[in-house]
Amino acid sequence: MSELPSPKGAEVGRRIGVGLMYGLWRPRVLGAWKVPASGPLIFAVNHSHNIDGPMVIGVAPRASHFLVKKEAFVGPLGPFMERIGQIKVDRDTTDRTAITRALGVLENGGVLGIFPEGTRGEGDFAALRAGLAYFAVRSGAPIVPVAVLGSTERRGRLIKGLPPLRSRVDVVFGDPFEAGDGSGRRTRKALDEATERIQKQLAAHLENARRLTGR
C-alpha cells in the first residue's frame, strides 16, 4: 500500500493557507460551524478558479487533503504539495494509488477534499463525475458541500490569473449529508443514484449560498 498523506502535513498546509488567503484577499466564511469537529468527512467544492482549493484549505476549520490533478504537481510545487498532504491524481486513468490514499485519509478519520466537477468550469455543480459518490458510499463519510463565490468576478491588475488583491471571496459551508441510501450497496446503479442525490444537494447548497451572499 502506498504511503498515506500526512495529517501533520495537512495541518501545516492549513496554517500556511490561513496566512496566504487572509493576507492576500478578504475571505468571508459562512457556516463553518456546520463542519463536524472530528471523524471522516468529504468536502465537495465547486471549481471555477485555481484559488478555490487553497482558499478552502486556508479557511476550513479542519485540515484537509485534496485530490489534485497531477498536472499541478510541477517543479518545486510538486514536493511541497506532497509534504502538505495533498493527493496527486491522474484523471486520464483509474488511478489506484490516488484512490487508495484518498480512502486511507477517510479510514483514518481525516477530511478529503474533492472537486466533483472534475475540471475547472462554471463552478455550478452541473456535471458531476462518479468519483465523489464512490468515495462517499465506499467510506460512509458524510459530505459537506462548499461553495466558493467571487473568485472569478474580476481579474486582478497585478496578477491577471488571480482575483484582485484584498477583494472579497465568500466560502459557504453547508449541512453534512449522507450520499448512500443506507444499504451499503456499491453497485453501478447505487453509485448512479448516489450521484443524483449528491447533485441535487450540491445544487441546492449553491443556490442557497448565492442567496446568502448576494452573488
Secondary structure as the mmCIF struct_conf table of DSSP 4:
data_model
#
loop_
_struct_conf.conf_type_id
_struct_conf.id
_struct_conf.beg_label_comp_id
_struct_conf.beg_label_asym_id
_struct_conf.beg_label_seq_id
_struct_conf.end_label_comp_id
_struct_conf.end_label_asym_id
_struct_conf.end_label_seq_id
HELX_LH_PP_P HELX_LH_PP_P1 SER A 2 SER A 6
HELX_RH_AL_P HELX_RH_AL_P1 PRO A 7 LEU A 24
BEND BEND1 TRP A 25 TRP A 25
STRN STRN1 ARG A 26 LEU A 30
HELX_RH_3T_P HELX_RH_3T_P1 ALA A 32 LYS A 34
BEND BEND2 VAL A 35 VAL A 35
BEND BEND3 ALA A 37 GLY A 39
STRN STRN2 LEU A 41 VAL A 45
BEND BEND4 SER A 48 HIS A 49
TURN_TY1_P TURN_TY1_P1 ASN A 50 ILE A 51
HELX_RH_AL_P HELX_RH_AL_P2 ASP A 52 VAL A 59
BEND BEND5 ALA A 60 ARG A 62
STRN STRN3 HIS A 65 LYS A 69
HELX_RH_3T_P HELX_RH_3T_P2 LYS A 70 ALA A 72
TURN_TY1_P TURN_TY1_P2 GLY A 75 PRO A 76
HELX_RH_AL_P HELX_RH_AL_P3 LEU A 77 ARG A 83
TURN_TY1_P TURN_TY1_P3 ILE A 84 GLY A 85
STRN STRN4 ILE A 87 VAL A 89
TURN_TY1_P TURN_TY1_P4 ARG A 91 ASP A 92
BEND BEND6 THR A 93 THR A 93
HELX_RH_AL_P HELX_RH_AL_P4 ARG A 96 GLU A 107
TURN_TY1_P TURN_TY1_P5 ASN A 108 GLY A 109
STRN STRN5 VAL A 111 ILE A 114
TURN_TY1_P TURN_TY1_P6 PRO A 116 GLU A 117
BEND BEND7 GLY A 118 THR A 119
BEND BEND8 GLY A 121 ASP A 124
BEND BEND9 ALA A 127 ALA A 127
TURN_TY1_P TURN_TY1_P7 ALA A 130 ALA A 130
HELX_RH_AL_P HELX_RH_AL_P5 GLY A 131 SER A 139
STRN STRN6 ILE A 143 LEU A 149
BEND BEND10 GLY A 150 ARG A 154
BEND BEND11 ARG A 157 ILE A 159
TURN_TY1_P TURN_TY1_P8 LYS A 160 GLY A 161
BEND BEND12 LEU A 162 LEU A 162
HELX_LH_PP_P HELX_LH_PP_P2 PRO A 163 PRO A 164
TURN_TY1_P TURN_TY1_P9 LEU A 165 ARG A 166
STRN STRN7 ARG A 168 PHE A 173
STRN STRN8 PHE A 177 PHE A 177
BEND BEND13 GLY A 180 GLY A 180
BEND BEND14 GLY A 182 SER A 183
BEND BEND15 THR A 187 THR A 187
HELX_RH_AL_P HELX_RH_AL_P6 ARG A 188 THR A 213
TURN_TY1_P TURN_TY1_P10 GLY A 214 GLY A 214
#
